Amino acid sequence: METIRLVISLEAQMKWKIYQLDAKSAFLNGYLEEEVYVEQPLGYVVDGHEDKVLRLKKALYSLKQAPRAWNRCIDKYFQENGFVSCPNEYALYIKVYHNGDVLLICLYVDYLIFTGNNLSLFDELKKVISFEFEMTDLSLMSYYLGIEVKQMEEGIFLSQTSYAKEILKKFNMIDCNPVNTPMGIGLKLSKLGDEEKENRTLFKSLVGSLKYLTCTRSDILYTVGVVSRFMETPTSTHMKVAKRILRYLKCMLDFRMFYTSSDDYTLKGFCDSEFAGDIDNRKTTSGFVFFMVDCAMSWCSKKQTIVTLSTCESEYVAATSCTCHSIWLRKLLKGLHLSQVEATEIRIDNKSAQALTRNPMFHDQRNNIDTRYHFIRECIANKEVELKFVKTQDQVTDIFTKPLKFEDFRRLWSRL
């Protein structure tokens, strides 16, 4: 989904239109490389050979090999027709014509979205691909995997309003009292306690539904990440926090992301951490977000895998994770012929961590940090990333690492 947001962000900036195709009975198109046998179906049993089986040449639905066979088939078709698969995102294909025209295709199972700078290429693609596969032309992209897309001259709106309403109905919260933040300030959750246990299946269903909503709702990302830590043994407190997210959704049901047009394709990021925020194992929560112009198109909130000993260490580890992601985004943009010439700016609000990336002589502050987290220094030396200081009140990533007061939450949320 992150790649989809990136593609939509780029097309909005270039003022291109995005169209959509759906492959009918996609899994039936793939040829099998493995030997798979089936019993003769009723009504087609050959007299005198009732004890024999049939070997499949093409895939059938319910076969484990079917998805791979379909992907192999469609990938071969694209490459034979001049498309190049992006090496850092295999579901992304690009074709550059001799006259400079560009055609971009993004594949998700049997859904194809495509865009480019020449509308005549779209009709040609639909005509040619229909000779090979049976396709349904869904015209201009307006609904994709539960995401509502509204394409306008000024830009592109993304929302999951209908999906959010379905979640509220599913969990009987359509008439709940709304709240203006997804999580109460200063709240700390724990796995320990004597509270009443909740239904695990119901809780997992609720958290899973909310996690998919974070595809466009970055404002609930942190809270959903916190409650997902307690899916094995949820208590009444955990359920109460999860339902508060639903109450917040009721308040902000019509939230939409807007990607606008621009000539600036510079990537910039923010990262932050909440030191020892998990009271069970004292691990830190990291968060980062990447913008292109003023449009957030990639974000993450995740608990670190190690226990850090200071805020400097936790910020250093968070900055390294953010750097790894920025390298992937830079390579992805390069595959789309939008190379980032300058180093990607990553803004942090900890000067000690910033100094640690530049000066290896700070031995006392770095001797407890795993070697792999020093990857950031190589990236800075190669001028692929650059850490810059930002004031805490301007650190937009705070919304991904800790619960905030309404005023701070709304101020940072408006920047997303």
C-alpha positions, 0 to 999 in steps of 0.5 A: 500500500505504501507503493500505491501512495507513492505512485498516487502522490507522484501522479498528483504532482505531475497532473496525470490521470490514473486508470484501473483494470481488473483481470477476470479469473486471473488465477486460471491464466497461469501455467504450472511448472510443478507436477500437479494431479487431480481426480477426474471430475464428475461427468468427465470420467473416461470409461475404462480409465476410471482409476487414472488421474489428470495432470494440470497444465494451468492453475486452478483456484484453491491451488497453492501454486495459483498465485505464483503461476499468475504472477509469473504469467503477467510478469512475463507478459509485461517484460515481453512487451517492453516493461521493466520491473522496478528492482526495489518493488517487483509489482511496479512496471515502467515503460519509457518510449523513444519519444519520452512518453512514460507508461507506469503500471502497478500490479496488486494480484488481479488489479492493475492501475496504470498512468502516464503522460500520454492518454493515447497509450492507455487505449493502446494498453487496454486493447493489447492486454485484452488479447492476452487476458480477459479484462474489465475496464474500470475506467478512471480509478475511484475505488481501490482495495477499500480506498476511495480515490477522487481525482481532480484538477487540483490534486487527488483525495484519498479516504477510507470513509466507507470502510470506517463506517463499516467498522463502526457498524460491525462493532456496534459503535455507530451511535457512540459518543465521539472524542477528539483524540485517539488515546488519552494523555499519559496513558500507559498499558501493560500486559500485567493486571487482574482486569477482566479478560476480553474475547481474543477473537473479537479483539483481534478482529477489531485491531486487524480492521483498524490496522488496515484503516491506517493505510490513509489514517496516519492519525491513529497509527500510534494508538493502533500499534499500542493496542496490537501488542495485547492481542494474545491476552486482551483485558477490559482496559485494552478493549476500552482503549481500542474502542476509544479509537472507534469513538475518535473515528466517529468524530473524524469520520470524513478525514481525507488525504490530499495530494497536490501538484508540484514541480518539486520531487524532493524527499524529506523525512522526520523521525522521533522516538519515545524512550522506554515507552513500553512499561513491560519491557522498557523498549522504545517506540520509533516513528518516522514520516516522509513527505514529498512537497507537503504530502505525507506518503510514507509513515511508520510507528514501531517498537524497537527490537532492543532496549536502549539505555538513553534518549540519545541511543533511542533517537540514534536507533530511530534515525538509523531505521528511518535512514534505511527506509529513505534509502529504499525510497530513493532507490524506488524513485530512481527506478521511476526516473526521479533520482534524488540528487541531493542528500535526503534531509531527515529531521530529528530533535535530539542534538546528541544523536545528531552529533553521534552520527558525525563524531565517532569519538563519542565512545561512551555514548555508542559502546552499547549500540549494536554495530548494525545501527552504525549504518547511518554513518556510511549513508551520511558519508556517501551524502545519501542522507543528512540529519538536521535538527528541528525544534521539539514543537515542530517535530511532526513525528511526535504523533507516531510515538506518544499520546498528545494533548488535543491542541498538539495533536491537532496541530501536528495532524494538520501537517499530515 
